[in-house]
Amino acid sequence: MKKLFQVYGEIGFFVRANLVVLWTVAVFVVWVLSPNKALPYPQEVVQAIYEMWAKYRLLSDIAVTLKLNVVGLIYSTVISLFIAYLSVIPFFEPLNRFVQWLRYIPIIGFNLVFLTLFAIGWSMKVAMLTTGMSFFLVTSMTAVIVEIPRMKYELAKVLGYSDWHVFYTVVVRPTLPRMIDAIAQNAAIGWVMITSIETFNRTEGGLGSQIYAHSATNNLARVYGCLLIIGVIAVVEDWIFGVLKRTFFPYSTIAERG
């Protein structure tokens, strides 16, 4: 019992599982007993999810939003890693800093630019999400690269490595496990952006457009039902990234435990 309240107290799997159950029950009880009228009861949210599934196109909306998140994540990952890794070359450093600065500007602020470049629809949504996610992924991956000790560069140079050999062995290869973490974090940021993007551009539906529609009619149970679905999908997505990291870079989890 004492270890439960110690700093970095070591507890077993059984105790950890019971803690998860305990906190889940606590959140559920607070939810049920909450006097806030704007928060529907759990049974109302479950009933709303069933109605959206049975009477409306809930599965289609989930598929549209999930596809948008995955496509935007793939495009933003390719673009962001290119900009982040090339930041070690002085010629590309100003570009990297400019992209990082853009993360302070809401993506909706660029809607007229995207509207000019793309017709309203799927392409515009993908472009907005890709751009918005790239701002944050470039920032997080650049921070990872900056943390590489300078001594490693100098040691590689002393050993006679070429620039590209140094780039791969000192910059790219050691940061691959943390790249998975950065991409997983970026996927979560994407779920936050999707609701506003699908609210602005409601073509083809999606969970974001449904949240807007149900908010307009004050159907809070369906709004929270959509949010609950997004939360569940995001948790599953995060779990998949964890499995990928443990599978391809098992040594990184050993280092973290150390």
C-alpha positions as CSV (number, residue, x, y, z in Angstrom):
1,M,0.0,0.0,0.0
2,K,2.8,2.4,0.9
3,K,4.3,2.0,-2.7
4,L,1.1,3.4,-4.2
5,F,2.0,6.8,-2.9
6,Q,5.8,6.7,-3.3
7,V,7.6,8.6,-6.0
8,Y,8.2,6.0,-8.8
9,G,6.8,3.4,-6.5
10,E,7.1,-0.1,-8.1
11,I,3.7,-1.9,-8.3
12,G,2.8,-5.2,-10.0
13,F,0.5,-5.8,-13.0
14,F,-2.4,-6.9,-10.8
15,V,-2.3,-3.7,-8.6
16,R,-1.9,-1.6,-11.7
17,A,-5.0,-3.2,-13.3
18,N,-7.0,-2.6,-10.2
19,L,-6.0,1.0,-10.1
20,V,-7.3,1.4,-13.7
21,V,-10.6,-0.2,-12.7
22,L,-10.8,2.0,-9.6
23,W,-10.2,5.3,-11.5
24,T,-12.7,4.2,-14.2
25,V,-15.4,3.6,-11.7
26,A,-14.6,6.9,-10.0
27,V,-14.9,8.8,-13.2
28,F,-18.2,7.0,-14.0
29,V,-19.6,7.8,-10.6
30,V,-18.6,11.5,-10.9
31,W,-20.2,11.6,-14.3
32,V,-23.5,10.0,-13.1
33,L,-23.7,12.3,-10.0
34,S,-22.6,15.5,-11.8
35,P,-25.2,18.3,-11.3
36,N,-24.0,19.9,-14.6
37,K,-27.1,19.8,-16.9
38,A,-24.9,20.3,-20.0
39,L,-23.4,16.8,-19.4
40,P,-25.8,14.1,-20.4
41,Y,-26.0,10.8,-18.4
42,P,-24.0,7.8,-19.6
43,Q,-27.1,5.9,-20.6
44,E,-28.2,8.8,-22.7
45,V,-24.9,8.9,-24.6
46,V,-25.0,5.1,-25.2
47,Q,-28.6,5.4,-26.5
48,A,-27.6,8.3,-28.8
49,I,-24.7,6.2,-30.2
50,Y,-27.1,3.4,-30.9
51,E,-29.6,5.7,-32.6
52,M,-26.9,7.3,-34.8
53,W,-25.7,3.8,-35.7
54,A,-29.2,2.4,-36.4
55,K,-30.9,5.4,-38.0
56,Y,-28.1,7.5,-39.4
57,R,-24.8,6.8,-41.2
58,L,-22.6,6.7,-38.2
59,L,-20.3,4.1,-39.6
60,S,-19.9,6.1,-42.8
61,D,-19.0,9.2,-40.8
62,I,-16.5,7.3,-38.7
63,A,-14.9,5.9,-41.9
64,V,-14.6,9.4,-43.4
65,T,-13.0,10.9,-40.4
66,L,-10.7,8.0,-39.8
67,K,-9.6,8.0,-43.4
68,L,-8.9,11.8,-43.2
69,N,-6.8,11.3,-40.0
70,V,-4.7,8.5,-41.5
71,V,-4.2,10.2,-44.9
72,G,-3.3,13.6,-43.2
73,L,-0.9,11.7,-40.9
74,I,0.9,10.0,-43.7
75,Y,1.3,13.2,-45.8
76,S,2.3,15.3,-42.8
77,T,4.8,12.7,-41.6
78,V,6.7,12.6,-45.0
79,I,6.8,16.4,-45.3
80,S,7.6,17.1,-41.6
81,L,10.4,14.5,-41.4
82,F,12.0,15.9,-44.5
83,I,12.0,19.4,-43.1
84,A,13.0,18.4,-39.6
85,Y,16.0,16.2,-40.5
86,L,17.3,18.7,-43.0
87,S,17.5,21.3,-40.2
88,V,21.0,20.0,-39.4
89,I,22.0,21.6,-42.8
90,P,22.4,25.4,-42.3
91,F,20.8,26.1,-45.7
92,F,17.4,24.6,-44.6
93,E,17.5,25.9,-40.9
94,P,15.5,29.1,-41.7
95,L,12.8,27.1,-43.4
96,N,12.6,24.8,-40.4
97,R,12.2,27.8,-38.0
98,F,9.6,29.4,-40.1
99,V,7.5,26.3,-40.2
100,Q,7.8,25.9,-36.4
101,W,6.6,29.5,-36.0
102,L,3.5,28.8,-38.1
103,R,2.1,26.5,-35.4
104,Y,1.0,29.5,-33.4
105,I,-1.5,30.5,-36.2
106,P,-4.8,28.6,-36.2
107,I,-5.1,26.5,-39.3
108,I,-8.6,28.0,-40.0
109,G,-6.8,31.3,-40.6
110,F,-5.5,29.8,-43.9
111,N,-8.9,28.7,-45.1
112,L,-9.0,31.3,-47.9
113,V,-5.6,30.2,-49.1
114,F,-6.7,26.5,-49.2
115,L,-10.0,27.6,-50.8
116,T,-8.1,29.3,-53.6
117,L,-5.7,26.3,-54.2
118,F,-8.3,23.5,-53.8
119,A,-12.0,23.2,-54.5
120,I,-14.0,22.8,-51.4
121,G,-14.2,19.0,-50.6
122,W,-11.9,16.1,-49.7
123,S,-8.7,17.6,-51.2
124,M,-9.1,20.8,-49.2
125,K,-9.7,18.9,-45.9
126,V,-6.6,16.8,-46.5
127,A,-4.5,19.8,-47.3
128,M,-5.6,21.7,-44.2
129,L,-5.0,18.8,-41.9
130,T,-1.7,17.9,-43.4
131,T,-0.5,21.5,-43.1
132,G,-1.7,21.9,-39.6
133,M,-0.2,18.6,-38.4
134,S,3.1,19.3,-40.1
135,F,3.6,22.5,-38.1
136,F,3.6,20.5,-34.8
137,L,5.5,17.4,-36.1
138,V,8.3,19.6,-37.4
139,T,8.6,21.3,-34.0
140,S,8.6,18.0,-32.0
141,M,11.1,16.2,-34.3
142,T,13.4,19.2,-34.4
143,A,13.4,19.2,-30.6
144,V,14.5,15.5,-30.7
145,I,17.3,16.2,-33.1
146,V,18.5,19.2,-31.2
147,E,19.0,17.0,-28.1
148,I,21.6,14.9,-29.8
149,P,24.9,15.5,-28.0
150,R,27.3,17.6,-30.1
151,M,30.1,15.2,-29.0
152,K,28.6,12.5,-31.2
153,Y,29.0,14.6,-34.3
154,E,32.6,15.4,-33.4
155,L,33.4,11.8,-32.7
156,A,31.9,10.7,-36.1
157,K,34.0,13.3,-37.8
158,V,37.2,12.2,-36.0
159,L,36.4,8.6,-37.2
160,G,36.4,9.9,-40.8
161,Y,32.7,9.6,-41.5
162,S,31.3,11.4,-44.5
163,D,28.6,14.0,-44.1
164,W,25.8,11.6,-45.2
165,H,27.3,8.8,-43.0
166,V,27.2,11.2,-40.0
167,F,23.6,12.2,-41.0
168,Y,22.4,8.6,-41.0
169,T,24.3,7.2,-38.0
170,V,24.2,10.2,-35.7
171,V,21.0,12.0,-36.7
172,V,18.5,9.6,-38.3
173,R,19.1,6.1,-36.9
174,P,19.2,7.0,-33.1
175,T,16.1,9.2,-33.3
176,L,13.8,6.6,-35.1
177,P,12.2,5.3,-31.8
178,R,11.3,8.8,-30.7
179,M,10.1,9.6,-34.2
180,I,7.3,7.0,-33.5
181,D,6.4,8.9,-30.3
182,A,6.3,12.2,-32.2
183,I,4.1,10.7,-34.9
184,A,1.7,9.3,-32.3
185,Q,1.5,12.7,-30.6
186,N,0.9,14.3,-34.0
187,A,-2.0,11.8,-34.6
188,A,-3.6,13.0,-31.4
189,I,-3.2,16.6,-32.5
190,G,-4.8,15.7,-35.8
191,W,-8.0,14.5,-33.9
192,V,-8.3,17.9,-32.3
193,M,-7.9,19.6,-35.6
194,I,-10.3,17.4,-37.5
195,T,-13.4,18.6,-35.7
196,S,-12.8,22.2,-36.7
197,I,-11.8,21.3,-40.3
198,E,-14.8,19.1,-40.8
199,T,-17.0,21.8,-39.2
200,F,-15.6,24.4,-41.7
201,N,-15.8,22.0,-44.7
202,R,-18.8,19.7,-44.1
203,T,-18.7,17.9,-47.5
204,E,-18.8,14.1,-47.3
205,G,-19.8,14.2,-43.7
206,G,-17.6,13.0,-40.9
207,L,-17.7,13.0,-37.1
208,G,-16.7,16.7,-37.0
209,S,-19.6,17.7,-39.2
210,Q,-22.0,15.6,-37.1
211,I,-20.8,17.3,-33.9
212,Y,-21.5,20.7,-35.5
213,A,-25.0,19.6,-36.7
214,H,-26.0,18.1,-33.3
215,S,-24.6,21.1,-31.4
216,A,-26.7,23.4,-33.5
217,T,-29.8,21.4,-32.5
218,N,-28.7,21.2,-28.8
219,N,-28.6,17.4,-29.0
220,L,-25.8,17.0,-26.4
221,A,-26.1,13.3,-26.0
222,R,-25.2,12.8,-29.7
223,V,-22.4,15.4,-29.4
224,Y,-20.8,13.5,-26.5
225,G,-21.4,10.2,-28.3
226,C,-19.3,11.4,-31.3
227,L,-16.6,12.7,-28.9
228,L,-16.6,9.4,-27.1
229,I,-16.1,7.5,-30.4
230,I,-13.2,9.9,-31.3
231,G,-11.6,9.2,-27.9
232,V,-11.9,5.4,-28.3
233,I,-10.4,5.5,-31.9
234,A,-7.5,7.7,-30.7
235,V,-6.7,5.3,-27.8
236,V,-6.6,2.4,-30.2
237,E,-4.4,4.4,-32.6
238,D,-2.1,5.3,-29.8
239,W,-1.9,1.6,-28.8
240,I,-1.0,0.6,-32.4
241,F,1.9,3.1,-32.3
242,G,3.1,1.6,-29.0
243,V,3.1,-1.9,-30.6
244,L,5.0,-0.7,-33.6
245,K,7.6,0.9,-31.4
246,R,8.1,-2.2,-29.3
247,T,8.2,-4.4,-32.4
248,F,10.7,-2.4,-34.5
249,F,12.7,-0.8,-31.7
250,P,12.5,-3.1,-28.7
251,Y,15.8,-1.8,-27.3
252,S,14.2,1.7,-26.8
253,T,11.7,0.3,-24.3
254,I,14.6,-1.3,-22.3
255,A,16.4,2.0,-22.3
256,E,13.3,3.8,-21.0
257,R,12.9,1.3,-18.1
258,G,16.6,1.9,-17.3
